[in-house]
């Protein structure tokens, strides 16, 4: 099946998982544990994971699933996959625990080591971002839907940059990565995928992520930003690839709305 034949059903799956997350969040009675990598996981993560994985398996039984909550699949198995689902059932678990509301459900379809379809659903606003390779990126809120385009700055632009930062992060830790920190306007948002979507819809120009993330954190965001006209790239300015290493940890990366700008000059990374 083509991605465009699956997109609405997968959006429905992400939405159902998001509704469950929202219910647990509003009840405030979730359980919290710490995984072996010292990152938190909650009963909302696990409930959403069950919904997504069971329904994707029913929808496309021939397409394997790689989820953050079931990622212990060796490369020797994964490298045989030409196409697979890449899932983060709750991106922004820390934001969920902190009560900020800035978290999302992420589902991507990866083919030949690159995402070809991506969905980022935001439970607390019921907004859905999605994209299919070659068909554009979109933002859906209720019955309203619009194609999103990242902000394209002039080629010579090295002035003011709107920089997406986490609400739970010291802004100085990000500003020191910019060659002209006094020319940066901060746009505050939690959740890695949500900050990437801010760039995709033109509300921020750049998001820099230094530190550990998994491939499930970026798969959907990458195709969304690319289809919006931007790029999600490593610090050597190369697009991220997927399922090529034993480790599923991403390198440090940058999300930019205007790939034409001299980001190697604008950043100190």
N, C-alpha and C positions, 0 to 999 in steps of 0.2 A: 504494500500500500504506500502511496505517496504521502509525505507529511501533511499536505493540505487535506487529505482524506481523513486524517486522524486528529487534526488540531482541535476541533470543537469538542470531541469526546475527551481529549486530554485536559482541556480547560475545565470541563465538567468535573473531572477527577480531582484536579488541583483545587477547584472551588469546594468540593465536598470535604477534602482534607482541611481546607482553610476554615470552613464552618465548624468543624470539630475542634480545631485549635482555638478558635474564637470562643466557643462554649467553655472550654476548659479554662481559658484565660479569664473570662468574666466571672466564672465560679470561684476562681482563686484557690482551688484546692488541689493543685497539681503536685505530683511527686517529683522529687529531684534527686538525681544520682550523679556521680562523677565517673566518666569512662576511663579506660586504661591510659589514654593520652592526656588525662587531667582536664578534659573539657566537659562541660555539663551536658546532661541529657535529661529531659523531663518526660512525664507521662504523655504530654502533648506531642512531643517528637515521635514517640513510639506509636501513639494512636494514629497520627497522620501517616506514618510509614506503613502501617498495616493497611490503611485504606488505599494508598497509592499503589503499593506493590501488588496487592490482591487484584485491584481493578485493571492495572496495566497488564498483568499476567493473563487476565481474562480477555482483554481487548486484543492483545498481540502475543499469543502464547509462544510464538517463534522468536521473539525479541527478548534477549536477556536483560536483567535489571541490575544496575550497580547503585546502591543507596549508601549514604553516609552511615546509616544504622545497620548495614550488613555489607561492609566493605572488605571483609577478609577473604577475598577471592584472589588467588595468585595470578601473576601475569601470564603464566603458562596456560591458564584457562582463558583469561581475558583477551589475550592477543589473537585468539581464534575468532573473536567477535568482529564481524564487519559492521554491525549496527547494534546499538544497545541504548537502553534508557539510563540516564544519569540523574539521580534524584537526591535532593536535600529536602526532607519533609518539613523541616522548620529551620530556615536560615535566620540567624539572629536569636539563638536560644538565650544568650545573655541579655538581650533586650526584652525578651519574653519574661524572664525572671525579674528583671528590673522594673517591669511594668510600663515601658515606654510606648509599646504598641508598634514599634518599628521592626517588624519581622515578616517573613514571607515564606511561601511554598514554592519550591523550584523543581521543575521537571525539564530536562533537555533530552533530545534525541541526537545521538552522536553517530556519525557514519564516517568510516575511514579516518578516524582520529580528529575529526572536526565536528562541532555542533552544527546541525542543519535545521533544528527547530528548538525553540525555547519558550518557556512560560514562567513568569514570575507573578504569583497571585498574592495580594496583600490582604490578609484576613480582616484587619480592623477598618480598612477603608473600602473593602470589596472591589478594589481596582485590580485589573489584570493587564500586565504587559506581555506581549507575545510577538514572535517573529518566526518566519520561515525563510530559509535561504533563497534569495532571488525574488521574494514576494513582499519585502518590506517589514517594518516594525510598527506595532500598533499598541495603543492604550485604550482599554475598554473600562468604562465606569457605568454600570447599569446598562441602559439601552444606548448610551452615547459611546461612539468609537471614533478615534481619529488616528491617522498615520502620524507617527512621531519622527522628527528629524533633529539630529543633534545640531547644536549651534556651530556654524562654520565661521571661524574668525579669519580675517584677512591674512594672507601669507606672511606678511611682515610683522604681524601683531606680536608684541612681547610685553604688552602693558598689563592692564588689569585682568586677572584670571579668577574665575569663580571656582573655588576649591571645595569639593565635598569632603566633610570630615565627620567622624563619629561623635555623637553626643556624649559618649563616655570616654573620650580620648582627649588628652591634653593637646589643644590646638598647636602649641609650639612644637610638638614632636613632628607635626606635618609641615608646618611653615618652614622649618629649618631645611626641608628638602627642596625648597624653591629658591632659585637664585635671586628673585626679587620678592621677598616675603611681604614687603610693604605694599605691593601691588596686588595682593590677594584678598578676595572677599570670601569669607567662609560661609558655606551652606551646610547646615547641621542636619544629619540624618543617621539613624542607626541601621545596621544590617548591610552587609557587603553588596548584596544584589540590589538593594534599594538605592544605594549610592550610585551604582552603575546605571540604574534606570534614570536617575536624576540627570546624568550626563546624556543618556540616550534621548531624553525629551527636551534637552536644551536648557535645563534649569541649573546646570553646573557645567563647567568646562573641563574639569579634570578630577579624577579620584586616584590617589596613590595608595597602594596597599603594600606595606612592608610587614612581614610576619607570616605565620603559618595560615594557609587556607587549603582546602581540599578541592579537587577538580569539580566536585558537585557544587561548590560555591560559585563557580564562574561559567559553567557550560551554557546555561540559558542566557546569562547576562552577556556572554560574548556574542552570540548570534543576534541578540537584540540590539546591542550597540553597533555591531557591524552593519546590520540592515538599516539602522538609523543614520548611517554615514560616518560613524566614529570607529574606534578600534580599542580592543583590549589586548595589551601587549606586555611582554616582559621588559625588564629594565634595559635590555639590549634592543628594544623596539621591534621585537619579533612576536607574531601572534602566538598565543598559547596553543599547545597541542594536547591531545588526550589519549590515555590508555597506551602510552608508549614506554612507561617505566614501571618498575616494581612498586615504587612509592607513588602514592596518589596525591602527594603534597605538591601544590603549585609553587613556582618561583615567585619572587616579588613581582608585582605587576602594576600597570598604570592603565586607567580607563580614560580615554581622551575623546572629546567631541570633534575636534579638528585635527585629523592625522597629519595634515599638511604643515602644521606649526613645527618649529625646531625644538621639539621636546627634549632632545639631548642637551640643548643649551638652557632651556627654561628650568630643568631639574638638576639637582646636585647629586642624585642617586648614582 
